[in-house]
Amino acid sequence: MSYGYLYCFSNHSYPGILKVGMTERTPQHRIKELFKTGVPSPFHIECAIKVSNPKKKESVLHKLLTQYTDRTHPNREFFKVSVEEIKTFFELIDGEYWVQNNQLQYDSDPDNDSDHDNDSDHDNDNDTLKKNKPILRELSKCFTHNQRIKHTIGINKTWTASYDANLNVIIHQSIHYKSISGFANAHHQYNGTYKHNGVSGWSSCYYEIDNQWYPTSKL
């Protein structure tokens, strides 16, 4: 069985259009390959998941997207769609989310907020995915008091919380979360979309600055 990544890339030179495809290497390798003569600016990785049988899943995903939205060219992997919509499709696919720097973060269980990692490991493409070393992000170093944080499932199922610097927690509807992953996975549990070992809050949430929302994955 082969393994690879389904990915979603954006490019400042193509506003409103995303590249959705697959690679049997890593998302970083793929964006380097794409930045060549004729491409005015580099691509940015919006999200990616590691899956089995990536070519088959890419084919099915392209068929769905072609029916769902506009495809710029029948032989090209560019679609007029939002990142949130692509993430909705990815939620339907069994896979392992790629995280910045090729490291998986520990995801917190919303019931007890304890950290755990995913036991499954398919490293056939010789990438450097590391499962036992979390990315060292701290709430207190990333957010300011009362700063808003949101997590969206699908297109419009959004939870908006705030960070309490005094307690060093994220608060949503009077419930305190010690981690951003605990907050995101609680939303999935409430929505009935929690699966496997959960998702990384750092790769799936947004934070607000001056009424603008930015992905926490870039912190």
C-alpha positions, 0 to 999 in steps of 0.5 A, spaced: 500 500 500 502 506 498 502 513 502 502 520 500 499 527 502 493 530 499 494 538 499 491 544 499 496 550 496 495 557 495 499 563 491 498 570 492 499 571 484 492 567 484 487 570 488 481 566 490 484 560 487 487 554 490 491 548 488 489 541 490 493 535 489 497 529 491 504 528 492 508 521 494 513 526 497 512 531 502 508 538 502 515 542 502 518 538 496 512 539 492 512 547 493 519 547 491 518 543 485 512 548 483 516 554 484 519 554 477 520 558 471 513 561 469 510 561 476 511 569 479 511 567 486 512 561 491 506 557 493 504 556 501 501 550 504 494 551 507 493 544 509 495 537 508 493 530 510 497 523 509 493 518 506 493 511 503 492 510 496 493 517 495 492 517 487 485 514 488 483 519 493 486 525 489 482 522 483 475 522 487 477 528 491 478 532 484 471 529 481 467 532 487 471 538 487 469 539 479 462 538 481 462 542 487 465 548 484 469 551 478 475 548 476 479 553 472 481 547 467 479 540 466 487 538 466 489 542 471 489 542 479 486 549 480 479 550 483 475 556 485 474 554 493 476 556 500 481 553 504 475 552 509 471 548 504 477 544 502 478 542 510 471 540 510 472 535 504 479 533 508 475 531 514 471 526 510 478 522 509 481 518 514 488 521 514 494 524 518 494 532 518 501 535 516 503 540 521 508 545 520 516 543 520 513 536 519 512 535 526 505 532 529 503 536 535 500 532 541 493 533 541 489 534 547 483 530 549 477 534 550 475 530 556 481 531 560 486 535 557 492 530 557 496 530 551 497 523 547 500 522 540 498 517 534 500 510 534 500 509 527 506 510 523 507 509 515 513 512 513 514 509 507 516 516 503 522 517 508 520 523 510 522 526 517 515 526 520 516 526 528 511 523 532 514 523 539 516 531 539 511 536 540 512 543 537 513 548 543 508 553 543 505 556 549 499 560 550 502 565 554 507 567 548 502 567 543 496 570 545 494 577 549 489 577 554 482 577 551 484 575 544 479 572 540 480 565 538 476 561 533 475 554 530 471 552 524 468 546 522 466 546 515 463 552 512 460 556 518 460 551 524 464 556 528 466 556 536 469 563 538 473 563 544 477 568 548 484 567 552 485 569 559 492 571 561 491 571 568 488 563 568 492 562 562 486 558 559 482 559 553 475 560 555 468 558 551 462 558 554 465 558 561 469 552 560 476 553 560 481 549 556 488 548 558 490 548 550 488 550 543 487 543 541 483 541 547 478 547 545 478 544 537 477 537 539 471 539 544 468 542 538 469 536 534 466 532 539 460 537 540 459 536 533 460 529 532 466 529 528 471 527 533 475 521 530 482 518 531 486 521 536 483 528 534 486 534 531 491 539 532 488 546 534 495 550 532 493 547 525 486 548 525 484 555 529 485 562 527 486 568 532 484 575 531 488 582 531 485 588 529 478 585 526 482 580 522 483 573 522 490 569 522 491 562 522 495 559 528 499 555 524 503 561 522 505 563 530 
